[in-house]
Amino acid sequence: MKSADYETLLSAEEAGRLRAEPLWHSGACGRTWPQALTCPCCAAGALPRLSQDAQAALRLMLRRCGARPMTERQLVRLAEEEAGPSGAETLLGLDELRRCGLVFTHRRVWGETLHAIPADAFAPWLLIVCPFETGESGARLPFRPSPTAAHPSLPLGRRMLGMLAELQRAGTACTKRGVLPKRTISRLQQRLETGLPAQWPSLRGWAAGYAHPADYPPLLAMLLDAACQAQIVAPQPGGYAWDEAALRRWLELDAAARERLLLARFLETAAAAAPSLQWIAALLPSLAPGEVCREEELLAWMRRHGLGAQPVHTSLTRGSEWANASGAPAPATKPVSAAKAVKEAMEASHAPAANYARQASDSPSTPDAPASGLARDLHDLLQDLAALGWLELGEAGSEAAMRWLGADTAQATPAPPVRLQPSGELVAFPGTPFPVLWRLEQLAEPRTLDVASVYRLTPRSVREACAGGWTSERMLAALTEVGAGEPPPLVLELLAAESPAPSPPAAPPAPHSRQPPAAHSTDPSNAPPKARQAPPHSTQPSRASHSAAPQTPEPLYLHVDELRRCPLLPPPRADRDARFPGLRDVPPAWLTQLRMYHASTKRELVEQALRWRAPLELRQQGRPLEFVPLRLDDHAGAWVVLGRPRRSPAGAAAGPELRLSPDMWEEMRVALPDNSSG
């Protein structure tokens, strides 16, 4: 869920409280919550104003969990693995992040809570916490494009326009399985491939994230999903319905804005299919157009900041589920295999099982397996981004590198009017507005789709336009409106020969007509034509099953945002007693003074620290030791506490395990953190 989604879920009082939060008034740009959540300037100003516990919790979430929701148990386990802040400090920091509107909490249907950073806030905060710097200036890094690279000549949004026009001609009726007919799919795919280089590669890696992979080619599935996301078409019983207003909004978008939406959607699907890539997916759009970066630099950035680092699967950490209320030791656990670890990660992050199954089967059981798997996924991602026109692949020095192009390269420039040739050809120059191109798609057949697009008025295209509700008068008016000038005699003869006799105007279509608008204009004469009948090749229910309800196409993208189905919980109060139950019943000296205790009392303090997930301050032979207890073990009437010393730098490997018996320290106290900052 994004920041705007959360704003709609909050009460007016709570939203007003967050907008007045001083934390969100620290940026120079003047934004406040929720706009400040996604602003790099505001993030940079707000981060130092968070408490140390909140900063540590935020860094842990960004580095290890990414944009995925997590439970308190997962967050505390990650803190334990890194031997950094204790569980109590991590949860106090989490509470502060919830109160300031940077983290939101949902209740699962079975009573568990999920904590999440708004999806659109992940990238700006990640890049503040984990800045990316290349070894040399990216703009000056020598780059040699690959001689075998196949770069498309048209932006992806332009191809999507052609696909939508072809879908309008072919019809949107679906089969009884809820998919488009094979003939329609073939027509759409053929249109998408028009003008692509012969060596253009098929998209790889993320097709498993879409429904019906055996029916829809990856590029078609991606763009049809994008059309559904933009609400241009919407699933309904029997097929898809067109939304005229949504189509008009999409056509009127700035060219770069259209590409940014497509790029963001592609990176979202790639990150969900391979969660290890979500950090790369957040980084790439921040690169400047033309910036050169080696693949190894991207991997080094992830290693340097410990992004997505694999958990430390030791007997201690696997058994470090915090003790129950009585402080009893957690049950021992067996070593976890790599395949089982991937399965657990899949269940924790709610990602599609098919994609994780691929990762598990491909990952060898060697220490560098995660890195090699990440490098392979990164290479596939860059290959796909190059195929879609958002970057170039090549070399820098002797290493694999890429030059980022991004979405802004699709920025439209003013174009001359459409030129109508005596032969009936219409030439649309680079920068022609999408509403004009859409109108040309309704009236003429595309012949050349390149830097300049060439359409041709033919008897077939005129007949199809007439079947869609056009008249010769409207076609002539449309050609004049797009700037084609006075039609030549050949065009006038063609329109007169193929157009039917004038008839009374058709009734206006119902909302969400199955037919999109034939042209974009405020002129009432250019109102959307009535919906065509389903094309002959569309599969219709048989007479035997006419009483059964037609199937509604399922969502094309299989990854479901679980948070949308989970109710939002209010932020916690800054209440020390609520976070640490039983605080008033504990002797104050346990928290405030280093004292010597009997072994039985030492155990009580250890059990209390485990219940609160708090660290202990010990004194061994006069030397202080800050210790994070993880569990108690009993052996033949004797007990030991297992844990780790603190505090390691964030992202560093966990410190050595310590196994302490009560006679190994003299004085102790429970070092309960406070939450005065919250």
C-alpha positions as CSV (number, residue, x, y, z in Angstrom):
1,M,0.0,0.0,0.0
2,K,1.2,3.5,-0.8
3,S,1.2,6.6,1.4
4,A,-2.0,8.0,-0.3
5,D,-3.8,4.7,0.5
6,Y,-3.0,5.1,4.2
7,E,-4.1,8.7,4.2
8,T,-7.6,7.6,3.1
9,L,-7.8,4.9,5.8
10,L,-7.0,7.3,8.7
11,S,-9.5,9.4,10.5
12,A,-9.4,13.2,9.9
13,E,-8.1,13.7,13.4
14,E,-5.2,11.2,13.1
15,A,-4.3,12.5,9.6
16,G,-4.2,16.0,11.0
17,R,-2.0,14.9,13.9
18,L,0.5,13.4,11.5
19,R,0.5,16.5,9.3
20,A,1.3,18.6,12.4
21,E,4.1,16.2,13.5
22,P,7.3,18.4,13.8
23,L,9.3,15.5,12.2
24,W,7.7,16.2,8.8
25,H,8.5,19.9,8.8
26,S,12.3,19.4,8.6
27,G,12.7,19.5,4.9
28,A,13.5,22.6,2.9
29,C,10.8,21.9,0.3
30,G,8.0,22.7,2.6
31,R,6.1,19.4,2.3
32,T,4.4,17.7,5.2
33,W,2.9,14.2,5.8
34,P,2.1,12.2,3.6
35,Q,3.9,13.9,0.7
36,A,7.0,14.2,2.9
37,L,7.2,10.4,3.1
38,T,8.2,10.1,-0.5
39,C,10.4,13.2,-0.7
40,P,14.2,12.5,-0.5
41,C,14.8,16.1,0.9
42,C,12.3,15.5,3.7
43,A,13.6,12.0,4.5
44,A,17.2,13.4,4.8
45,G,16.0,16.1,7.2
46,A,13.7,13.8,9.3
47,L,16.1,10.9,9.8
48,P,18.5,12.6,12.3
49,R,15.4,13.8,14.3
50,L,14.4,10.2,15.1
51,S,15.6,8.6,18.3
52,Q,18.5,6.2,18.1
53,D,16.2,3.3,18.7
54,A,13.8,4.4,15.9
55,Q,16.8,5.0,13.5
56,A,18.1,1.5,14.2
57,A,14.7,-0.1,13.8
58,L,14.2,1.7,10.5
59,R,17.6,0.8,9.2
60,L,16.9,-2.9,10.1
61,M,13.6,-2.8,8.3
62,L,15.0,-1.1,5.2
63,R,18.1,-3.3,5.0
64,R,16.8,-6.7,5.8
65,C,13.0,-6.7,5.1
66,G,12.8,-4.2,2.3
67,A,9.3,-3.2,1.3
68,R,7.8,-6.4,2.5
69,P,5.6,-6.4,5.6
70,M,6.9,-8.2,8.7
71,T,5.8,-9.4,12.1
72,E,7.4,-8.2,15.4
73,R,8.8,-11.7,15.8
74,Q,10.6,-11.4,12.4
75,L,12.0,-8.0,13.3
76,V,13.3,-9.0,16.7
77,R,14.9,-12.2,15.2
78,L,16.8,-10.0,12.7
79,A,18.0,-7.8,15.4
80,E,19.2,-10.8,17.4
81,E,21.0,-12.2,14.3
82,E,22.9,-8.9,13.9
83,A,23.6,-8.6,17.7
84,G,22.8,-5.0,17.5
85,P,19.9,-3.3,19.4
86,S,18.0,-5.6,21.7
87,G,14.5,-6.7,21.0
88,A,13.1,-4.2,23.5
89,E,15.0,-1.3,21.8
90,T,13.9,-2.5,18.4
91,L,10.3,-2.6,19.4
92,L,10.5,0.8,21.1
93,G,11.9,2.2,17.9
94,L,9.1,0.5,16.0
95,D,6.5,2.1,18.2
96,E,8.0,5.5,17.5
97,L,8.0,4.9,13.8
98,R,4.3,4.0,14.0
99,R,3.4,7.1,16.0
100,C,5.1,9.4,13.4
101,G,3.4,7.8,10.4
102,L,6.4,6.1,8.8
103,V,5.4,2.6,9.6
104,F,1.8,1.2,9.7
105,T,0.4,-1.8,11.4
106,H,-2.3,-4.2,10.2
107,R,-4.0,-7.0,12.0
108,R,-4.1,-10.3,10.2
109,V,-7.3,-12.3,10.3
110,W,-5.8,-14.8,12.6
111,G,-4.7,-12.2,15.1
112,E,-1.1,-11.6,14.0
113,T,0.1,-8.1,13.2
114,L,2.1,-7.0,10.2
115,H,4.2,-3.8,10.1
116,A,5.0,-2.1,6.8
117,I,6.6,1.0,5.3
118,P,4.4,2.6,2.6
119,A,5.6,1.1,-0.7
120,D,6.4,4.5,-2.3
121,A,8.4,5.6,0.8
122,F,10.7,2.6,0.6
123,A,13.1,3.9,-2.1
124,P,13.7,7.5,-0.9
125,W,14.4,6.3,2.7
126,L,16.5,3.4,1.6
127,L,18.8,5.7,-0.5
128,I,19.2,8.1,2.5
129,V,20.1,5.2,4.8
130,C,22.1,3.3,2.3
131,P,23.5,5.8,-0.3
132,F,24.8,4.5,-3.6
133,E,28.1,5.8,-4.9
134,T,30.0,4.6,-8.0
135,G,33.8,4.3,-8.0
136,E,34.0,6.9,-10.7
137,S,31.6,9.5,-11.9
138,G,28.9,7.6,-13.7
139,A,28.7,10.2,-16.5
140,R,32.4,10.0,-17.2
141,L,32.8,6.2,-16.9
142,P,33.9,4.9,-20.4
143,F,31.1,2.8,-21.8
144,R,31.1,0.6,-24.9
145,P,27.6,-0.6,-25.9
146,S,27.3,-4.3,-26.7
147,P,27.4,-4.9,-30.4
148,T,24.7,-7.6,-30.1
149,A,22.3,-5.5,-28.0
150,A,18.9,-5.0,-29.6
151,H,17.4,-1.7,-28.5
152,P,13.7,-1.0,-29.4
153,S,13.0,2.0,-31.4
154,L,9.7,2.9,-29.7
155,P,9.0,3.6,-26.1
156,L,7.0,0.9,-24.3
157,G,4.1,3.3,-23.9
158,R,3.9,3.6,-27.7
159,R,3.7,-0.1,-28.0
160,M,1.0,-0.3,-25.4
161,L,-1.1,2.2,-27.4
162,G,-0.8,-0.1,-30.4
163,M,-1.8,-3.1,-28.3
164,L,-4.9,-1.2,-27.0
165,A,-5.9,-0.3,-30.5
166,E,-5.6,-3.9,-31.7
167,L,-7.6,-5.0,-28.7
168,Q,-10.3,-2.6,-29.6
169,R,-10.4,-4.0,-33.1
170,A,-10.3,-7.7,-32.0
171,G,-12.8,-7.4,-29.2
172,T,-12.5,-8.0,-25.5
173,A,-14.7,-11.1,-25.1
174,C,-13.0,-13.9,-23.2
175,T,-13.3,-17.7,-23.4
176,K,-15.0,-19.7,-20.7
177,R,-11.6,-20.0,-19.0
178,G,-11.5,-16.3,-18.5
179,V,-8.7,-15.6,-21.1
180,L,-8.7,-13.9,-24.4
181,P,-9.2,-16.2,-27.5
182,K,-6.0,-17.5,-29.1
183,R,-6.6,-15.5,-32.3
184,T,-6.9,-12.3,-30.3
185,I,-3.8,-13.1,-28.3
186,S,-1.9,-13.8,-31.6
187,R,-3.0,-10.4,-33.1
188,L,-2.0,-8.5,-30.0
189,Q,1.4,-10.2,-29.8
190,Q,2.0,-9.6,-33.5
191,R,1.3,-5.9,-33.0
192,L,3.6,-5.7,-30.0
193,E,6.4,-7.3,-32.1
194,T,6.0,-5.0,-35.0
195,G,9.2,-3.0,-35.5
196,L,11.2,-4.9,-32.9
197,P,14.8,-5.9,-33.9
198,A,15.1,-9.4,-35.2
199,Q,17.4,-10.3,-32.3
200,W,15.1,-8.8,-29.7
201,P,15.1,-11.2,-26.7
202,S,12.0,-12.5,-25.0
203,L,11.4,-11.3,-21.5
204,R,12.8,-13.7,-19.0
205,G,12.6,-14.2,-15.3
206,W,9.3,-12.7,-14.2
207,A,6.7,-14.5,-16.3
208,A,5.8,-16.8,-13.4
209,G,4.4,-13.8,-11.6
210,Y,1.5,-13.5,-14.1
211,A,-1.6,-15.6,-14.5
212,H,-2.0,-17.9,-17.5
213,P,1.7,-18.1,-18.5
214,A,0.9,-20.8,-21.1
215,D,-1.6,-18.4,-22.8
216,Y,-0.2,-14.9,-22.6
217,P,3.4,-14.1,-23.7
218,P,5.3,-12.1,-20.9
219,L,5.2,-8.8,-22.7
220,L,1.5,-9.0,-23.5
221,A,0.7,-10.1,-19.9
222,M,2.7,-7.1,-18.6
223,L,1.0,-4.5,-20.8
224,L,-2.5,-6.0,-20.3
225,D,-1.9,-5.9,-16.6
226,A,-0.7,-2.3,-16.9
227,A,-4.0,-1.4,-18.7
228,C,-5.9,-3.0,-15.9
229,Q,-3.9,-1.1,-13.3
230,A,-4.6,2.2,-15.1
231,Q,-8.3,1.1,-15.2
232,I,-8.4,1.5,-19.0
233,V,-9.9,-2.0,-19.1
234,A,-11.5,-3.8,-16.2
235,P,-12.5,-7.5,-15.8
236,Q,-16.2,-8.2,-16.0
237,P,-18.2,-11.4,-16.6
238,G,-17.4,-12.5,-20.1
239,G,-14.4,-10.3,-20.8
240,Y,-13.1,-6.8,-20.3
241,A,-14.9,-3.5,-20.1
242,W,-13.5,-0.2,-21.5
243,D,-13.4,2.9,-19.3
244,E,-13.5,6.0,-21.6
245,A,-12.5,8.4,-18.9
246,A,-9.5,6.3,-17.8
247,L,-8.4,5.9,-21.4
248,R,-8.6,9.6,-21.9
249,R,-6.5,10.3,-18.8
250,W,-3.9,7.9,-20.0
251,L,-3.7,9.3,-23.5
252,E,-3.3,12.8,-22.0
253,L,-0.4,11.9,-19.8
254,D,3.0,13.3,-20.4
255,A,5.2,10.9,-22.4
256,A,7.7,10.5,-19.6
257,A,5.0,10.1,-17.0
258,R,3.6,7.2,-19.0
259,E,7.0,5.5,-19.1
260,R,7.6,6.1,-15.4
261,L,4.3,4.3,-14.6
262,L,5.3,1.3,-16.8
263,L,8.8,1.2,-15.4
264,A,7.5,1.3,-11.8
265,R,5.0,-1.5,-12.5
266,F,7.7,-3.6,-14.1
267,L,10.1,-3.2,-11.3
268,E,7.3,-3.9,-8.8
269,T,6.5,-7.2,-10.5
270,A,10.2,-8.1,-10.8
271,A,10.9,-7.4,-7.1
272,A,7.9,-9.5,-6.0
273,A,9.0,-12.4,-8.2
274,A,12.6,-12.2,-6.9
275,P,12.5,-10.4,-3.5
276,S,16.3,-10.1,-3.4
277,L,16.0,-7.6,-6.2
278,Q,13.7,-5.1,-4.4
279,W,16.7,-3.0,-3.3
280,I,18.1,-2.9,-6.9
281,A,14.5,-2.0,-8.1
282,A,14.4,0.9,-5.7
283,L,17.9,2.1,-6.7
284,L,17.7,2.1,-10.5
285,P,15.1,4.9,-11.0
286,S,17.2,7.2,-8.9
287,L,20.1,7.0,-11.4
288,A,20.6,10.0,-13.7
289,P,19.9,9.4,-17.4
290,G,23.1,8.5,-19.1
291,E,24.8,7.3,-15.8
292,V,27.0,4.3,-16.3
293,C,27.3,1.6,-13.6
294,R,29.0,-1.7,-13.5
295,E,27.0,-4.7,-12.4
296,E,29.6,-5.5,-9.8
297,E,29.1,-2.0,-8.3
298,L,25.4,-2.8,-7.8
299,L,26.2,-6.1,-6.0
300,A,29.0,-4.4,-4.0
301,W,26.4,-1.7,-2.8
302,M,24.2,-4.5,-1.5
303,R,27.0,-6.3,0.2
304,R,28.4,-3.1,1.8
305,H,25.1,-2.3,3.4
306,G,24.0,-5.8,4.1
307,L,20.9,-5.5,2.0
308,G,18.8,-8.6,2.2
309,A,21.6,-10.4,4.0
310,Q,20.8,-14.1,4.6
311,P,19.9,-15.0,8.2
312,V,22.5,-16.6,10.4
313,H,21.1,-20.1,10.8
314,T,22.9,-21.3,13.9
315,S,21.4,-23.6,16.6
316,L,21.3,-20.5,18.8
317,T,19.4,-18.2,16.5
318,R,17.1,-20.9,15.3
319,G,16.2,-21.6,18.9
320,S,16.0,-17.9,19.9
321,E,12.3,-17.6,19.9
322,W,12.0,-15.6,23.0
323,A,11.0,-17.4,26.1
324,N,7.4,-17.8,27.2
325,A,6.0,-15.8,30.1
326,S,7.6,-18.1,32.6
327,G,11.0,-17.7,31.0
328,A,11.2,-21.4,30.1
329,P,13.8,-22.2,27.5
330,A,12.8,-22.5,23.9
331,P,12.8,-26.0,22.4
332,A,15.9,-27.0,20.6
333,T,15.8,-27.0,16.9
334,K,17.4,-29.0,14.1
335,P,19.7,-27.5,11.5
336,V,17.6,-26.0,8.7
337,S,18.3,-27.0,5.1
338,A,18.6,-24.4,2.3
339,A,15.4,-25.5,0.7
340,K,13.5,-25.3,4.0
341,A,15.0,-21.9,4.7
342,V,13.7,-20.6,1.3
343,K,10.3,-22.1,2.0
344,E,10.2,-20.3,5.4
345,A,11.2,-17.0,3.7
346,M,8.5,-17.6,1.1
347,E,5.8,-18.0,3.9
348,A,7.2,-15.0,5.7
349,S,7.0,-12.6,2.8
350,H,3.9,-14.0,1.1
351,A,5.5,-14.1,-2.3
352,P,4.5,-16.5,-5.1
353,A,5.6,-20.0,-4.4
354,A,6.6,-20.7,-8.0
355,N,9.3,-18.1,-8.0
356,Y,10.8,-19.2,-4.7
357,A,10.8,-22.8,-5.9
358,R,13.0,-21.6,-8.8
359,Q,15.4,-19.9,-6.4
360,A,15.5,-23.0,-4.1
361,S,16.2,-25.4,-6.9
362,D,18.8,-23.2,-8.5
363,S,20.8,-22.3,-5.3
364,P,23.7,-24.6,-4.6
365,S,24.6,-25.3,-1.0
366,T,27.8,-23.3,-1.0
367,P,28.5,-20.2,1.1
368,D,28.4,-17.9,-2.0
369,A,25.1,-19.4,-3.3
370,P,23.0,-16.3,-2.3
371,A,25.5,-14.0,-4.0
372,S,25.6,-16.1,-7.2
373,G,21.8,-16.3,-7.3
374,L,21.5,-12.6,-6.8
375,A,24.0,-11.9,-9.6
376,R,22.0,-14.2,-11.9
377,D,18.7,-12.5,-11.1
378,L,20.4,-9.1,-11.5
379,H,21.7,-10.0,-14.9
380,D,18.2,-11.2,-16.0
381,L,16.6,-8.0,-14.7
382,L,19.1,-5.8,-16.6
383,Q,18.5,-7.9,-19.8
384,D,14.8,-7.3,-19.5
385,L,15.2,-3.5,-18.8
386,A,17.4,-3.3,-21.9
387,A,14.9,-5.1,-24.0
388,L,12.2,-2.7,-22.9
389,G,14.3,0.3,-23.7
390,W,15.1,1.6,-20.3
391,L,18.9,1.0,-20.3
392,E,21.8,-0.1,-22.5
393,L,24.0,-3.1,-21.8
394,G,27.7,-3.0,-22.6
395,E,31.1,-2.9,-20.9
396,A,33.1,-0.4,-18.8
397,G,36.7,-1.4,-18.9
398,S,36.6,-5.1,-19.0
399,E,33.5,-5.5,-16.8
400,A,29.8,-5.9,-17.6
401,A,28.1,-2.6,-17.2
402,M,24.9,-0.7,-18.1
403,R,24.0,2.8,-19.1
404,W,20.8,4.0,-17.5
405,L,18.3,5.6,-19.9
406,G,15.2,5.6,-17.6
407,A,11.8,6.9,-18.5
408,D,12.6,10.5,-19.1
409,T,14.1,9.8,-22.5
410,A,10.5,9.3,-23.7
411,Q,9.9,13.0,-23.1
412,A,7.9,14.3,-26.1
413,T,9.0,17.3,-28.1
414,P,6.6,19.4,-30.2
415,A,5.8,17.6,-33.4
416,P,4.7,19.0,-36.8
417,P,1.1,18.2,-37.9
418,V,0.3,14.9,-39.3
419,R,1.0,14.8,-43.0
420,L,-1.6,13.2,-45.4
421,Q,0.0,12.0,-48.6
422,P,-1.9,11.8,-51.9
423,S,-1.7,8.0,-51.7
424,G,-3.7,8.0,-48.4
425,E,-0.7,7.5,-46.2
426,L,-0.6,9.5,-42.9
427,V,2.8,10.3,-41.4
428,A,3.0,11.0,-37.7
429,F,6.3,12.5,-36.6
430,P,8.1,12.0,-33.3
431,G,6.3,13.8,-30.5
432,T,2.9,13.4,-32.0
433,P,0.4,13.5,-29.0
434,F,-1.1,10.2,-28.0
435,P,-4.8,11.4,-28.6
436,V,-3.8,12.1,-32.2
437,L,-2.1,8.7,-32.6
438,W,-5.1,7.0,-31.0
439,R,-7.4,8.6,-33.6
440,L,-5.1,7.4,-36.4
441,E,-5.2,3.9,-35.0
442,Q,-9.0,4.1,-35.4
443,L,-9.0,5.2,-39.0
444,A,-6.0,3.7,-40.7
445,E,-3.7,0.6,-40.8
446,P,-0.3,0.9,-39.3
447,R,2.4,0.3,-41.9
448,T,5.7,1.5,-40.3
449,L,6.2,2.1,-36.6
450,D,9.5,3.6,-36.1
451,V,10.9,7.1,-35.3
452,A,8.2,8.3,-37.6
453,S,5.0,6.3,-37.8
454,V,3.2,5.7,-41.1
455,Y,-0.5,4.8,-41.4
456,R,-2.5,4.1,-44.5
457,L,-6.1,4.6,-45.2
458,T,-7.4,1.4,-46.9
459,P,-10.8,0.1,-47.8
460,R,-10.5,-2.4,-44.9
461,S,-9.6,0.2,-42.4
462,V,-12.4,2.5,-43.5
463,R,-14.9,-0.4,-43.3
464,E,-13.7,-1.3,-39.8
465,A,-14.0,2.3,-38.7
466,C,-17.6,2.4,-40.1
467,A,-18.4,-0.8,-38.3
468,G,-17.3,1.0,-35.1
469,G,-19.7,3.8,-35.7
470,W,-17.7,6.3,-37.8
471,T,-19.2,8.2,-40.7
472,S,-17.4,9.7,-43.7
473,E,-18.2,13.2,-42.3
474,R,-16.7,12.4,-38.9
475,M,-13.6,10.8,-40.6
476,L,-13.0,13.9,-42.7
477,A,-13.5,16.1,-39.6
478,A,-11.0,14.0,-37.6
479,L,-8.4,14.2,-40.4
480,T,-8.7,17.9,-40.4
481,E,-8.5,18.1,-36.6
482,V,-5.2,16.2,-36.4
483,G,-3.7,18.6,-38.8
484,A,-3.7,16.5,-42.0
485,G,-5.1,19.4,-44.0
486,E,-7.5,19.1,-47.0
487,P,-7.9,15.4,-48.0
488,P,-6.7,14.6,-51.5
489,P,-9.1,13.3,-54.1
490,L,-8.1,9.6,-53.7
491,V,-9.0,9.8,-50.0
492,L,-12.3,11.4,-50.7
493,E,-13.2,8.7,-53.2
494,L,-12.2,6.0,-50.7
495,L,-14.3,7.4,-48.0
496,A,-17.3,7.9,-50.3
497,A,-17.0,4.3,-51.7
498,E,-16.6,2.5,-48.4
499,S,-18.8,4.6,-46.0
500,P,-22.5,3.7,-45.6
501,A,-25.3,6.1,-46.2
502,P,-25.9,8.6,-43.4
503,S,-28.1,7.2,-40.7
504,P,-29.6,8.7,-37.5
505,P,-27.1,9.0,-34.7
506,A,-26.8,6.0,-32.5
507,A,-27.8,6.1,-28.8
508,P,-25.0,7.1,-26.5
509,P,-23.2,4.1,-25.0
510,A,-23.7,3.0,-21.4
511,P,-20.9,3.8,-18.9
512,H,-18.0,1.3,-19.2
513,S,-18.9,0.4,-22.7
514,R,-17.0,-2.5,-24.2
515,Q,-15.9,-0.1,-26.9
516,P,-13.3,2.6,-26.2
517,P,-13.7,6.1,-27.7
518,A,-12.9,6.3,-31.4
519,A,-11.3,9.7,-31.0
520,H,-10.4,12.1,-28.3
521,S,-12.4,15.3,-28.6
522,T,-14.9,17.4,-26.8
523,D,-16.9,17.8,-30.0
524,P,-20.2,15.9,-29.4
525,S,-19.9,14.6,-33.0
526,N,-16.9,12.6,-31.8
527,A,-18.7,10.8,-29.0
528,P,-17.7,7.1,-28.6
529,P,-19.4,4.9,-31.1
530,K,-21.6,2.1,-30.0
531,A,-20.0,-1.2,-29.0
532,R,-19.3,-3.6,-31.8
533,Q,-20.6,-7.1,-31.7
534,A,-18.1,-9.7,-30.5
535,P,-15.9,-10.7,-33.4
536,P,-16.7,-14.1,-35.0
537,H,-13.6,-15.7,-33.5
538,S,-14.5,-14.8,-29.9
539,T,-15.5,-17.9,-27.9
540,Q,-19.1,-17.6,-26.7
541,P,-20.8,-19.9,-24.2
542,S,-22.6,-22.8,-25.8
543,R,-26.4,-23.2,-25.7
544,A,-26.1,-26.0,-23.2
545,S,-24.3,-23.6,-20.8
546,H,-26.2,-20.4,-21.5
547,S,-27.6,-20.3,-18.0
548,A,-24.2,-20.4,-16.4
549,A,-22.7,-17.0,-15.5
550,P,-19.7,-16.1,-17.7
551,Q,-16.4,-16.2,-16.1
552,T,-14.7,-13.0,-15.0
553,P,-11.0,-12.8,-16.0
554,E,-8.8,-13.2,-12.9
555,P,-6.2,-10.5,-12.1
556,L,-3.2,-11.0,-14.4
557,Y,-0.7,-10.3,-11.7
558,L,-0.7,-13.0,-9.1
559,H,1.0,-11.1,-6.3
560,V,-1.7,-9.8,-4.0
561,D,-1.2,-7.0,-1.6
562,E,-2.3,-8.8,1.6
563,L,-2.3,-5.5,3.6
564,R,-5.4,-4.3,1.7
565,R,-7.4,-7.1,3.3
566,C,-6.1,-6.5,6.8
567,P,-7.6,-3.8,9.0
568,L,-5.3,-0.9,10.0
569,L,-4.5,-0.6,13.7
570,P,-4.0,2.7,15.5
571,P,-0.5,3.6,16.6
572,P,0.5,2.8,20.2
573,R,0.7,5.3,23.0
574,A,4.0,6.3,24.4
575,D,3.4,4.1,27.4
576,R,6.3,2.4,29.0
577,D,4.1,0.2,31.2
578,A,2.2,-1.0,28.1
579,R,5.3,-2.0,26.2
580,F,6.9,-3.7,29.3
581,P,4.1,-5.6,31.1
582,G,4.6,-6.1,34.8
583,L,7.0,-3.2,35.1
584,R,5.4,-1.9,38.3
585,D,5.7,-5.3,40.0
586,V,9.5,-5.5,39.5
587,P,11.8,-4.2,42.3
588,P,13.3,-0.9,41.1
589,A,16.8,-2.0,42.0
590,W,16.6,-4.7,39.3
591,L,16.6,-1.9,36.7
592,T,18.6,0.9,38.3
593,Q,21.6,-0.6,40.2
594,L,24.3,-3.1,39.6
595,R,24.0,-5.6,42.5
596,M,25.1,-9.0,43.5
597,Y,22.4,-11.6,43.7
598,H,21.9,-15.3,44.6
599,A,21.9,-17.6,41.6
600,S,18.1,-18.1,42.0
601,T,17.6,-14.3,41.9
602,K,20.0,-14.0,38.9
603,R,17.7,-16.4,37.1
604,E,14.7,-14.3,37.9
605,L,16.4,-11.3,36.4
606,V,17.4,-13.2,33.3
607,E,13.8,-14.5,32.8
608,Q,12.5,-11.0,33.2
609,A,14.9,-9.7,30.6
610,L,13.8,-12.5,28.2
611,R,10.2,-11.6,28.7
612,W,10.9,-8.0,27.9
613,R,13.6,-8.9,25.2
614,A,15.8,-6.4,27.1
615,P,19.6,-6.5,27.5
616,L,21.5,-7.2,30.7
617,E,24.3,-5.2,32.1
618,L,26.8,-7.6,33.8
619,R,30.0,-7.2,35.6
620,Q,32.6,-9.9,35.3
621,Q,35.7,-9.6,37.5
622,G,35.2,-5.8,37.5
623,R,34.8,-5.6,33.7
624,P,31.4,-4.4,32.3
625,L,29.6,-6.6,29.8
626,E,26.5,-5.6,27.9
627,F,24.7,-8.8,27.1
628,V,21.6,-9.7,25.0
629,P,20.1,-12.9,26.4
630,L,18.4,-15.2,23.9
631,R,17.4,-18.3,25.9
632,L,17.9,-20.3,29.1
633,D,19.1,-23.9,29.1
634,D,18.8,-26.3,32.0
635,H,21.2,-29.2,32.4
636,A,20.9,-31.6,35.3
637,G,19.6,-29.0,37.7
638,A,22.1,-26.3,36.6
639,W,21.2,-23.5,34.2
640,V,23.1,-21.3,31.7
641,V,22.0,-18.3,29.7
642,L,22.9,-18.1,26.0
643,G,23.2,-14.9,24.2
644,R,25.5,-12.4,22.5
645,P,27.5,-9.4,23.6
646,R,26.4,-6.1,22.1
647,R,26.7,-4.0,20.2
648,S,28.0,-4.8,16.7
649,P,27.9,-2.2,13.9
650,A,24.7,-2.3,11.9
651,G,25.0,-4.8,9.2
652,A,28.1,-6.5,10.7
653,A,28.2,-10.2,11.3
654,A,26.8,-11.4,14.6
655,G,29.2,-11.5,17.5
656,P,30.4,-14.7,19.1
657,E,27.9,-16.7,21.1
658,L,28.3,-16.7,24.9
659,R,27.2,-19.4,27.2
660,L,27.2,-18.0,30.8
661,S,26.5,-19.9,34.0
662,P,25.4,-17.7,37.0
663,D,28.9,-18.0,38.7
664,M,30.5,-16.3,35.7
665,W,29.4,-12.8,36.7
666,E,29.1,-10.9,40.0
667,E,26.8,-8.0,39.6
668,M,23.9,-7.4,37.2
669,R,20.8,-5.4,36.3
670,V,18.2,-5.4,33.6
671,A,19.2,-2.6,31.2
672,L,15.6,-1.6,30.3
673,P,15.7,1.1,27.6
674,D,13.4,4.0,28.0
675,N,11.2,5.6,25.3
676,S,11.5,9.2,26.2
677,S,12.1,10.0,22.6
678,G,8.7,8.6,21.6
